[in-house]
Amino acid sequence: MNNKEKDNIKPNHYGGSEIDVIDFCQANNLDFMQGNVIKYITRYRKKNGLEDIRKAVEYINRILADEYPEYEAVVRSRGEISYEL
């Protein structure tokens, strides 16, 4: 495998940590949505900043909706999160 192929598989924005995100997710039996929360939060400073944080929040809101249907999370355009029963 050449360096270009390796960069596409494990780019720099996932590096710099002692723990690999995929290894962490597998070791903790995280599902797809939980894994994406971890992925976006651990890379936001090195890749897409606010966009990645908003993606993590979206996945958290989906988890809330699935696991706590009575607890609806609403993300407002100003970036505030309010929780309504």
C-alpha positions as CSV (number, residue, x, y, z in Angstrom):
1,M,0.0,0.0,0.0
2,N,1.5,3.4,-1.0
3,N,1.3,6.5,1.2
4,K,-1.6,8.0,-0.9
5,E,-3.8,5.0,-0.3
6,K,-3.0,5.0,3.4
7,D,-3.8,8.7,3.7
8,N,-7.3,8.0,2.2
9,I,-7.9,5.2,4.7
10,K,-6.6,7.0,7.9
11,P,-6.2,10.7,7.1
12,N,-4.3,13.1,9.4
13,H,-7.5,14.5,11.0
14,Y,-8.0,11.2,12.8
15,G,-4.4,11.1,14.0
16,G,-2.7,12.6,17.0
17,S,-4.5,10.5,19.5
18,E,-3.2,7.5,21.5
19,I,-6.5,5.7,20.9
20,D,-7.8,4.9,17.4
21,V,-11.5,5.9,17.0
22,I,-12.5,2.7,15.3
23,D,-10.7,0.6,17.9
24,F,-12.5,2.5,20.7
25,C,-15.9,2.1,19.1
26,Q,-15.4,-1.6,18.6
27,A,-14.0,-2.2,22.0
28,N,-17.0,-0.4,23.5
29,N,-19.6,-2.1,21.2
30,L,-20.9,1.3,20.0
31,D,-23.5,1.3,17.3
32,F,-23.3,3.5,14.1
33,M,-24.8,6.6,15.6
34,Q,-22.8,6.4,18.8
35,G,-19.6,5.8,16.8
36,N,-20.4,8.9,14.6
37,V,-20.7,11.1,17.7
38,I,-17.2,9.9,18.8
39,K,-15.8,10.3,15.3
40,Y,-17.1,13.9,14.7
41,I,-16.2,15.1,18.2
42,T,-12.6,13.8,18.1
43,R,-11.9,15.3,14.7
44,Y,-13.6,18.6,14.7
45,R,-10.6,20.7,15.6
46,K,-8.5,19.2,12.8
47,K,-11.1,19.0,10.0
48,N,-14.5,20.8,9.8
49,G,-14.8,22.7,13.1
50,L,-18.4,23.8,13.7
51,E,-19.8,21.5,11.0
52,D,-18.4,18.4,12.7
53,I,-19.8,19.6,16.1
54,R,-23.2,20.1,14.5
55,K,-23.0,16.6,12.9
56,A,-22.3,15.1,16.4
57,V,-25.2,17.0,17.8
58,E,-27.5,15.6,15.1
59,Y,-26.5,12.1,15.9
60,I,-27.0,12.8,19.6
61,N,-30.5,14.1,18.8
62,R,-31.2,10.9,16.9
63,I,-30.1,8.8,19.8
64,L,-32.3,10.8,22.1
65,A,-35.3,10.4,19.8
66,D,-34.7,6.6,19.5
67,E,-34.0,5.9,23.2
68,Y,-36.1,8.6,24.8
69,P,-39.1,9.4,22.5
70,E,-40.7,11.5,25.1
71,Y,-37.7,13.8,25.2
72,E,-37.5,15.8,22.0
73,A,-34.3,17.6,21.3
74,V,-34.5,20.8,19.3
75,V,-31.4,22.5,17.8
76,R,-32.1,26.1,17.1
77,S,-30.3,28.1,14.3
78,R,-28.4,30.2,16.8
79,G,-26.8,27.0,18.0
80,E,-28.8,26.7,21.2
81,I,-30.2,23.4,22.3
82,S,-33.4,23.2,24.2
83,Y,-35.1,20.1,25.4
84,E,-38.8,19.9,25.5
85,L,-41.0,17.3,27.1
